[in-house]
C-alpha cells in the first residue's frame, strides 16, 4: 500500500468524498496495491480554489525562484528514483527496465530542462513601430490550468502537464487516470518537499465523468490540457468551449512505419519490433502500420516474426522481462477483440494473436502479434489498438507509400526507413505528422516538441514550444512623445478655438 488519499490540495493530503473507491491493481499479478477514495466535484472545487489562491504569488515569483524550485524537485525525485520506478512498474505493469531506464530518468530530465527554460521566457524585442510609441511584448501565465493525464505513462505525463505550466508561472490541478494515480500523488508531495509553494501543484484522483468534467467546467480554470483518446478529447473540447478556455489536446495516433526498398532491412526489423512493443504497444506514437516495399515484405515479416517469438514476457520486476502486461483485463479484452476481428477481415496472424497461459494468465499479458493480408480499409489498419500489434501492408511506389501512410485521420508520429538522402528529405516533407523520424522510431528528447496534427490534437508538450500553450501574449504600448495632443486625435474630433 502506497498512498490512500486521493487529493493533494493546497499542501494538504485528503481523501475523496464521492463515496466511491477504486482498487489500484497490479496488472501483472492482479494484486491490489491500494484502495483510493475517489474525489467528488466538490473536491475538485477545493483543488481549484487552492490553485487560484496560489496563483498571485507564484505568477509574480522571479524566474530564478521558479527555476530554483524545479532544480530542487529534480534532486528530490532523483533521490527517490528507485522507489518511483518500482511504484510505476507495479501500478502500470511496466517492465522494471523501462521504468528505470526511460520513464523515471526521462522525467528527471524534463524537470532539469524546464528549470533552465523558466529563466528564458522572452517576448519580442522593443521597438517604436510608429515612431511615437515603444511596444513591448510580455509573455504572462494564463492562470489555473486544469490537466487530465492518461494511464499509459503516469509519471511522465504528469511531468509533461505540470512542468511547462508551473515554469511559466501558472498553477495547476492535475487529474491522473484513476487506475494509475500513485506516482502523480507522490510527485505532488515531492513538489511540496522541494519548496514549491502549497497550491501551485494540486492533484485530484477521480473518474472522468465526475472529477474530469468538474475540472474542465470550473469557471476558475483558464486553460485545459488533456492527453487521451480522441473521443474523450472531443468531449473535453466541447466543455471547454462553453467557457471560452484555451485547450491543449494530445490525442490518439496510428503511426505509419514506411520501409523503402533501399532501407537497411535489419535496422528496420529491429526498429519495428522496438517501436511496436514499447510499453506493450500502449503508446500513441508506437509503430502500428508497417508499409513495406513489396520486394522486402517477405523478409521483413520473417524478421519481425522471428524477433517477436524471442521477446520475453514475465514478471515486471524481473530485469530479464522484455514485455509487460496491458494495463487492465478490460483493455486486454479490447486488444484481443481487434485481433480476432482482423481474422474475419481476411488477416493472417503470423505470430501471437492470443494471451499467454500458465502463470502469466493471472495478469493482463498479450503476446506480440504480427498481422498481414489486410486491406487498407480494415479496422486493424485504421483504428488505434493500443497494444502489441503490428500490421504489415505492401506498397510498390514511393507515391503509393506516402498516400497509404497519410491515409488516416491521425497525425501524431511517423517514420521512414531509407539509405537515400533524397528519399529521406522527401519523407520528412510528405509525411503528415507532428513528429517524423528517419531510420528510427520512438526516441524523444526534452528539448524537442511533441504533439500532433488532425485528430491527434494540437499544441505541444516538452521543449520551449510548450510555453506557447501555457502563456498568453500581452502587447504594452508606451507613448514616448509627451505630447498632450496626439496627431491621431484629429481623426475623431477637431479641437476648435
C-alpha positions as CSV (number, residue, x, y, z in Angstrom):
1,X,0.0,0.0,0.0
2,X,1.4,3.4,-1.0
3,X,-1.0,6.3,-0.9
4,X,-4.6,6.2,0.4
5,X,-5.6,9.8,0.0
6,X,-7.0,10.8,-3.5
7,X,-6.2,14.5,-3.3
8,X,-3.3,16.9,-2.7
9,X,-4.8,20.4,-2.4
10,X,-3.0,23.4,-1.2
11,X,-0.4,21.3,0.5
12,X,-2.9,19.0,2.3
13,X,-3.4,15.4,1.6
14,X,-7.2,14.5,1.7
15,X,-9.4,11.5,1.0
16,X,-12.0,11.9,-1.8
17,X,-15.6,12.5,-0.7
18,X,-17.5,10.9,-3.6
19,X,-18.4,7.8,-1.6
20,X,-16.8,5.7,-4.3
21,X,-13.5,4.0,-4.2
22,X,-11.2,2.2,-6.7
23,X,-8.6,-0.5,-6.2
24,X,-5.3,0.2,-7.8
25,X,-4.3,-3.2,-9.3
26,X,-1.0,-4.5,-10.5
27,X,-1.9,-5.7,-14.0
28,X,0.9,-8.2,-13.9
29,X,-0.4,-10.2,-10.9
30,X,-3.9,-9.0,-10.2
31,X,-2.8,-7.9,-6.7
32,X,-4.4,-4.9,-5.1
33,X,-1.8,-2.2,-4.4
34,X,-4.1,0.4,-2.8
35,X,-7.6,1.5,-2.5
36,X,-8.3,5.1,-3.3
37,X,-11.4,7.1,-2.1
38,X,-12.3,8.9,-5.3
39,X,-12.9,12.6,-5.5
40,X,-16.2,14.4,-5.9
41,X,-16.9,17.5,-7.9
42,X,-16.7,19.4,-4.6
43,X,-13.2,18.0,-4.1
44,X,-12.2,19.3,-7.5
45,X,-13.5,22.7,-6.4
46,X,-11.3,22.6,-3.3
47,X,-8.2,21.9,-5.5
48,X,-9.1,24.7,-7.9
49,X,-9.6,27.1,-5.1
50,X,-6.1,26.2,-3.7
51,X,-4.6,26.8,-7.2
52,X,-6.4,30.1,-7.6
53,X,-5.2,31.3,-4.2
54,X,-1.6,30.3,-5.0
55,X,-1.6,31.9,-8.5
56,X,-0.9,35.6,-7.5
57,X,2.2,34.7,-5.5
58,X,3.6,32.1,-7.9
59,X,2.9,34.1,-11.1
60,X,4.9,37.0,-9.7
61,X,7.8,34.9,-8.4
62,X,11.0,35.6,-10.3
63,X,12.1,33.2,-13.0
64,X,15.1,32.5,-10.9
65,X,13.0,31.4,-7.9
66,X,10.8,29.2,-10.1
67,X,13.9,27.6,-11.6
68,X,15.5,27.0,-8.2
69,X,12.4,25.2,-7.0
70,X,12.4,23.0,-10.1
71,X,16.1,22.3,-9.6
72,X,15.3,21.1,-6.1
73,X,12.5,19.0,-7.4
74,X,14.8,17.2,-9.8
75,X,17.1,16.4,-6.9
76,X,14.2,15.2,-4.8
77,X,12.9,12.9,-7.5
78,X,16.5,11.6,-8.2
79,X,16.9,10.6,-4.6
80,X,13.7,8.5,-4.8
81,X,14.3,7.3,-8.4
82,X,14.3,3.6,-7.5
83,X,11.1,4.0,-5.5
84,X,9.3,5.8,-8.3
85,X,10.4,3.1,-10.7
86,X,9.0,0.3,-8.5
87,X,5.7,2.1,-8.0
88,X,5.3,2.9,-11.7
89,X,6.1,-0.7,-12.6
90,X,3.5,-2.1,-10.2
91,X,0.7,0.3,-11.0
92,X,1.1,0.4,-14.7
93,X,2.5,-3.1,-15.5
94,X,5.7,-1.7,-17.0
95,X,8.9,-3.8,-17.0
96,X,11.4,-2.5,-14.5
97,X,13.9,-1.9,-17.2
98,X,11.5,0.5,-18.9
99,X,10.8,2.5,-15.7
100,X,14.4,2.6,-14.5
101,X,15.9,3.4,-17.9
102,X,13.2,5.5,-19.6
103,X,10.2,6.7,-17.5
104,X,12.0,7.9,-14.4
105,X,15.2,9.3,-15.9
106,X,13.2,10.9,-18.7
107,X,11.0,12.6,-16.1
108,X,14.0,13.9,-14.2
109,X,15.5,15.3,-17.4
110,X,12.2,17.1,-18.1
111,X,12.4,18.8,-14.8
112,X,16.0,19.8,-15.4
113,X,15.1,21.2,-18.8
114,X,12.2,23.3,-17.5
115,X,14.3,24.6,-14.6
116,X,16.5,26.2,-17.2
117,X,13.7,27.2,-19.6
118,X,11.9,29.0,-16.8
119,X,14.6,31.7,-17.0
120,X,14.4,32.0,-20.7
121,X,10.8,33.2,-21.3
122,X,11.2,36.0,-23.8
123,X,8.9,38.4,-25.7
124,X,9.6,40.3,-28.9
125,X,12.3,43.0,-28.8
126,X,11.2,46.5,-28.0
127,X,10.8,49.0,-30.9
128,X,9.0,52.1,-32.0
129,X,6.9,50.8,-34.8
130,X,5.0,54.1,-35.4
131,X,7.8,56.3,-34.1
132,X,5.7,57.6,-31.2
133,X,5.3,54.6,-29.0
134,X,7.5,51.9,-27.7
135,X,6.0,48.5,-28.0
136,X,6.9,45.7,-25.6
137,X,5.7,42.1,-25.7
138,X,5.2,40.3,-22.4
139,X,4.6,36.6,-22.0
140,X,2.4,36.1,-19.0
141,X,0.9,33.0,-17.3
142,X,-2.7,32.2,-18.0
143,X,-3.9,31.3,-14.6
144,X,-5.2,28.0,-13.2
145,X,-4.5,25.1,-15.6
146,X,-6.8,22.0,-15.4
147,X,-4.9,19.0,-16.7
148,X,-6.0,15.4,-17.3
149,X,-3.3,12.8,-17.8
150,X,-3.6,9.2,-19.2
151,X,-2.7,5.8,-17.7
152,X,0.0,4.7,-20.1
153,X,2.8,6.9,-18.8
154,X,1.5,8.1,-15.4
155,X,4.7,9.8,-14.2
156,X,5.9,11.1,-17.5
157,X,2.5,12.5,-18.5
158,X,2.2,14.2,-15.1
159,X,5.5,15.8,-15.7
160,X,4.6,16.9,-19.2
161,X,1.5,18.6,-17.8
162,X,2.9,20.1,-14.7
163,X,6.4,21.3,-15.7
164,X,5.7,23.8,-18.5
165,X,2.6,25.1,-16.7
166,X,4.4,26.0,-13.5
167,X,7.7,27.0,-15.1
168,X,5.7,29.7,-16.9
169,X,4.1,30.9,-13.6
170,X,0.7,29.1,-13.8
171,X,-0.7,26.9,-11.0
172,X,-2.2,23.5,-11.8
173,X,-4.8,20.9,-10.9
174,X,-3.9,17.6,-12.3
175,X,-6.3,14.7,-12.6
176,X,-4.3,11.5,-13.2
177,X,-6.0,8.4,-14.5
178,X,-7.8,6.9,-11.6
179,X,-6.4,3.4,-12.2
180,X,-2.7,4.7,-12.1
181,X,-2.6,7.6,-9.7
182,X,0.2,6.7,-7.3
183,X,3.2,8.3,-8.8
184,X,1.3,11.5,-9.5
185,X,0.3,11.7,-5.8
186,X,3.9,11.0,-4.8
187,X,5.0,13.8,-7.2
188,X,2.6,16.3,-5.6
189,X,4.1,15.6,-2.2
190,X,7.6,15.9,-3.5
191,X,6.8,19.3,-5.1
192,X,6.0,20.5,-1.5
193,X,9.2,18.9,-0.2
194,X,11.2,20.8,-2.8
195,X,9.8,24.1,-1.7
196,X,7.2,24.7,-4.4
197,X,4.5,26.6,-2.5
198,X,1.3,24.9,-1.5
199,X,-1.4,25.2,-4.1
200,X,0.9,25.5,-7.0
201,X,0.6,21.8,-7.8
202,X,-2.6,20.0,-6.8
203,X,-3.7,16.5,-7.7
204,X,-7.2,15.1,-7.6
205,X,-8.0,11.5,-8.3
206,X,-11.4,10.8,-9.7
207,X,-13.3,9.5,-12.7
208,X,-13.6,11.4,-15.9
209,X,-17.4,11.9,-15.8
210,X,-17.2,13.3,-12.2
211,X,-13.8,14.8,-11.5
212,X,-12.7,15.4,-15.1
213,X,-15.8,17.2,-16.2
214,X,-15.9,19.2,-13.0
215,X,-12.3,20.3,-13.6
216,X,-12.9,21.3,-17.2
217,X,-16.1,23.1,-16.4
218,X,-14.9,25.1,-13.4
219,X,-15.0,28.8,-14.4
220,X,-11.8,29.5,-12.4
221,X,-9.9,27.1,-14.7
222,X,-8.4,29.3,-17.5
223,X,-6.9,26.5,-19.6
224,X,-7.4,22.8,-20.1
225,X,-4.7,20.3,-21.2
226,X,-5.8,16.7,-22.0
227,X,-3.9,13.7,-23.1
228,X,-6.0,10.6,-24.0
229,X,-8.3,9.2,-26.7
230,X,-9.7,11.3,-29.5
231,X,-13.3,10.5,-28.4
232,X,-12.8,11.9,-24.9
233,X,-10.8,14.8,-26.3
234,X,-13.9,15.9,-28.3
235,X,-15.9,15.9,-25.0
236,X,-13.2,17.9,-23.3
237,X,-13.1,20.5,-26.1
238,X,-16.9,20.7,-26.0
239,X,-17.0,21.5,-22.3
240,X,-14.0,23.9,-22.5
241,X,-15.6,25.8,-25.4
242,X,-18.5,26.7,-23.2
243,X,-16.1,28.7,-21.0
244,X,-14.0,30.0,-24.0
245,X,-11.0,28.3,-22.5
246,X,-7.7,27.6,-24.1
247,X,-7.4,23.9,-24.9
248,X,-4.3,21.7,-25.5
249,X,-5.0,18.2,-26.8
250,X,-2.7,15.3,-27.3
251,X,-4.9,12.5,-28.6
252,X,-4.7,9.2,-30.5
253,X,-2.3,8.0,-33.1
254,X,-1.9,5.4,-35.7
255,X,1.8,5.8,-36.7
256,X,3.0,4.5,-40.1
257,X,6.4,2.9,-40.4
258,X,7.5,3.1,-44.0
259,X,10.2,0.8,-45.3
260,X,11.6,1.7,-48.8
261,X,13.4,-0.8,-51.0
262,X,16.8,0.8,-50.2
263,X,16.4,0.6,-46.4
264,X,18.8,-1.2,-44.1
265,X,16.4,-4.2,-43.6
266,X,18.0,-5.4,-40.4
267,X,17.7,-1.9,-38.9
268,X,14.1,-1.6,-40.0
269,X,13.2,-5.0,-38.5
270,X,14.8,-4.2,-35.2
271,X,13.3,-0.7,-35.2
272,X,9.8,-2.1,-35.9
273,X,10.0,-4.6,-33.0
274,X,11.1,-2.0,-30.5
275,X,8.7,0.7,-31.8
276,X,5.7,-1.6,-31.8
277,X,6.3,-3.2,-28.4
278,X,7.4,-0.3,-26.3
279,X,5.1,-0.1,-23.2
280,X,3.3,-3.2,-24.6
281,X,2.2,-1.0,-27.6
282,X,0.3,1.3,-25.2
283,X,2.0,4.4,-26.7
284,X,0.2,6.8,-29.1
285,X,3.4,7.1,-31.1
286,X,4.1,3.4,-31.3
287,X,4.6,1.9,-34.8
288,X,1.3,0.2,-35.7
289,X,1.2,0.2,-39.6
290,X,4.3,-1.0,-41.4
291,X,4.2,-0.2,-45.1
292,X,7.0,-2.2,-46.7
293,X,8.2,-2.2,-50.3
294,X,6.9,-5.4,-52.0
295,X,10.5,-6.6,-52.7
296,X,11.2,-6.6,-48.9
297,X,7.9,-7.5,-47.4
298,X,8.5,-11.3,-47.0
299,X,11.9,-10.8,-45.4
300,X,10.6,-8.0,-43.2
301,X,7.7,-10.2,-42.0
302,X,10.0,-13.1,-41.3
303,X,12.5,-11.0,-39.4
304,X,9.9,-9.3,-37.2
305,X,8.2,-12.6,-36.5
306,X,11.5,-14.2,-35.5
307,X,12.3,-11.4,-33.1
308,X,8.7,-11.3,-31.7
309,X,9.0,-15.0,-30.9
310,X,12.0,-14.3,-28.7
311,X,10.5,-11.5,-26.7
312,X,10.4,-12.4,-23.0
313,X,7.1,-12.0,-21.2
314,X,7.5,-12.3,-17.4
315,X,7.3,-10.7,-14.0
316,X,7.6,-7.0,-14.4
317,X,10.1,-6.6,-11.6
318,X,12.5,-9.1,-13.2
319,X,15.1,-7.2,-15.2
320,X,15.1,-10.0,-17.8
321,X,11.5,-9.3,-18.8
322,X,11.0,-7.5,-22.1
323,X,7.2,-7.1,-22.3
324,X,4.8,-6.4,-19.5
325,X,1.0,-6.8,-19.4
326,X,-1.6,-4.5,-20.8
327,X,-3.0,-2.1,-18.2
328,X,-6.2,-4.0,-17.3
329,X,-8.2,-7.0,-18.1
330,X,-10.7,-4.8,-19.9
331,X,-8.0,-3.4,-22.1
332,X,-6.6,-6.9,-22.7
333,X,-10.0,-8.0,-24.0
334,X,-10.3,-4.9,-26.1
335,X,-7.0,-5.6,-27.9
336,X,-7.9,-9.3,-28.3
337,X,-11.2,-8.2,-30.0
338,X,-9.3,-6.2,-32.6
339,X,-7.1,-9.1,-33.5
340,X,-10.0,-11.6,-33.5
341,X,-12.0,-9.4,-35.9
342,X,-9.0,-9.0,-38.2
343,X,-9.2,-12.7,-39.0
344,X,-12.7,-12.1,-40.2
345,X,-11.4,-9.3,-42.4
346,X,-9.0,-11.7,-44.1
347,X,-6.0,-11.1,-42.0
348,X,-3.3,-13.7,-41.3
349,X,-1.9,-13.7,-37.7
350,X,1.7,-14.6,-38.4
351,X,2.7,-14.8,-34.7
352,X,0.9,-14.1,-31.5
353,X,-2.8,-13.3,-31.5
354,X,-3.6,-14.5,-28.0
355,X,-3.0,-14.2,-24.3
356,X,-0.3,-16.5,-22.8
357,X,-1.3,-19.3,-20.5
358,X,0.3,-20.6,-17.3
359,X,1.4,-18.2,-14.5
360,X,1.1,-15.2,-16.9
361,X,-2.6,-15.8,-17.2
362,X,-3.0,-14.2,-13.8
363,X,-2.0,-10.9,-15.4
364,X,-3.2,-9.0,-18.4
365,X,-0.5,-10.1,-20.9
366,X,-0.9,-10.3,-24.6
367,X,1.6,-11.9,-27.0
368,X,3.4,-9.7,-29.6
369,X,1.2,-10.0,-32.6
370,X,2.0,-9.6,-36.3
371,X,-0.8,-9.5,-38.9
372,X,-0.6,-9.5,-42.7
373,X,-3.0,-9.7,-45.6
374,X,-5.4,-7.0,-44.6
375,X,-6.7,-4.2,-46.9
376,X,-6.1,-0.6,-46.1
377,X,-9.8,-0.2,-45.1
378,X,-9.6,-2.9,-42.4
379,X,-10.4,-1.9,-38.8
380,X,-7.0,-3.1,-37.6
381,X,-5.3,-0.8,-40.1
382,X,-7.4,2.3,-39.3
383,X,-8.3,2.2,-35.6
384,X,-6.0,2.7,-32.7
385,X,-5.5,-0.6,-30.9
386,X,-3.1,0.5,-28.2
387,X,-1.5,-2.9,-27.8
388,X,1.5,-5.0,-29.0
389,X,0.1,-5.4,-32.5
390,X,1.7,-4.6,-35.8
391,X,0.0,-4.9,-39.2
392,X,2.1,-5.1,-42.4
393,X,1.0,-4.0,-45.9
394,X,3.0,-3.8,-49.1
395,X,3.5,-0.9,-51.5
396,X,5.1,-0.6,-54.9
397,X,5.9,3.1,-55.5
398,X,7.0,6.0,-53.3
399,X,3.9,7.9,-54.1
400,X,1.8,4.9,-53.0
401,X,3.7,4.6,-49.8
402,X,3.1,8.2,-48.8
403,X,-0.6,8.1,-49.8
404,X,-1.1,5.0,-47.6
405,X,0.8,6.4,-44.7
406,X,-1.2,9.6,-44.8
407,X,-4.5,7.8,-45.2
408,X,-5.6,8.3,-41.6
409,X,-7.4,11.0,-39.6
410,X,-4.5,10.9,-37.1
411,X,-1.1,12.6,-37.4
412,X,1.0,12.2,-34.3
413,X,4.1,10.4,-35.5
414,X,5.6,8.5,-38.4
415,X,8.9,7.1,-39.6
416,X,10.6,6.4,-42.9
417,X,13.4,3.9,-43.4
418,X,15.8,4.6,-46.3
419,X,19.5,5.0,-47.1
420,X,18.7,7.5,-49.8
421,X,19.2,11.2,-48.9
422,X,16.6,12.4,-51.4
423,X,14.0,9.9,-50.2
424,X,14.7,10.9,-46.6
425,X,14.2,14.6,-47.5
426,X,11.0,13.8,-49.3
427,X,9.7,11.7,-46.5
428,X,10.2,14.4,-43.8
429,X,8.2,16.7,-46.1
430,X,5.5,14.4,-47.2
431,X,4.6,12.5,-44.0
432,X,1.9,14.4,-42.3
433,X,2.6,14.0,-38.6
434,X,3.8,16.1,-35.7
435,X,7.0,14.1,-35.4
436,X,8.8,12.3,-38.3
437,X,11.7,10.0,-37.6
438,X,14.2,8.9,-40.3
439,X,15.7,5.5,-39.7
440,X,14.4,5.3,-36.2
441,X,11.1,5.4,-34.4
442,X,10.2,6.5,-30.8
443,X,13.1,8.5,-29.3
444,X,12.1,11.8,-27.7
445,X,14.2,14.5,-26.0
446,X,13.1,17.3,-23.6
447,X,14.4,19.9,-26.0
448,X,12.1,19.0,-28.9
449,X,8.3,19.4,-29.1
450,X,5.8,16.6,-29.0
451,X,2.3,17.0,-30.5
452,X,0.2,16.1,-33.5
453,X,-1.9,17.0,-36.5
454,X,-5.5,16.3,-37.3
455,X,-7.4,14.1,-34.8
456,X,-4.2,13.6,-32.9
457,X,-4.9,17.0,-31.4
458,X,-3.0,20.3,-31.3
459,X,-0.4,22.0,-29.1
460,X,3.0,20.9,-28.0
461,X,4.4,19.1,-24.9
462,X,8.0,19.4,-23.9
463,X,10.5,21.9,-25.3
464,X,10.3,25.7,-25.3
465,X,7.5,25.4,-27.8
466,X,5.2,24.2,-24.9
467,X,5.3,27.7,-23.5
468,X,3.2,28.8,-26.4
469,X,0.4,26.7,-24.8
470,X,0.9,27.9,-21.2
471,X,1.4,31.6,-21.7
472,X,-0.5,34.5,-23.2
473,X,1.0,37.4,-25.1
474,X,0.4,40.9,-23.9
475,X,1.2,44.0,-26.0
476,X,2.2,47.0,-24.0
477,X,2.4,50.4,-25.9
478,X,4.0,53.4,-24.2
479,X,3.9,56.9,-25.5
480,X,7.4,58.4,-25.8
481,X,6.5,61.9,-27.1
482,X,4.9,63.5,-24.0
483,X,2.5,65.4,-26.3
484,X,-0.9,66.3,-24.9
485,X,-2.5,66.4,-28.4
486,X,-1.7,63.3,-30.3
487,X,-1.8,63.6,-34.1
488,X,-4.3,60.8,-34.5
489,X,-6.9,62.6,-32.3
490,X,-7.9,64.6,-35.3
491,X,-9.5,61.5,-36.8
492,X,-12.0,61.5,-34.0
493,X,-12.6,65.2,-33.2
494,X,-11.4,68.6,-34.2
495,X,-10.5,70.9,-31.3
496,X,-11.9,74.4,-32.0
497,X,-10.9,77.7,-30.6
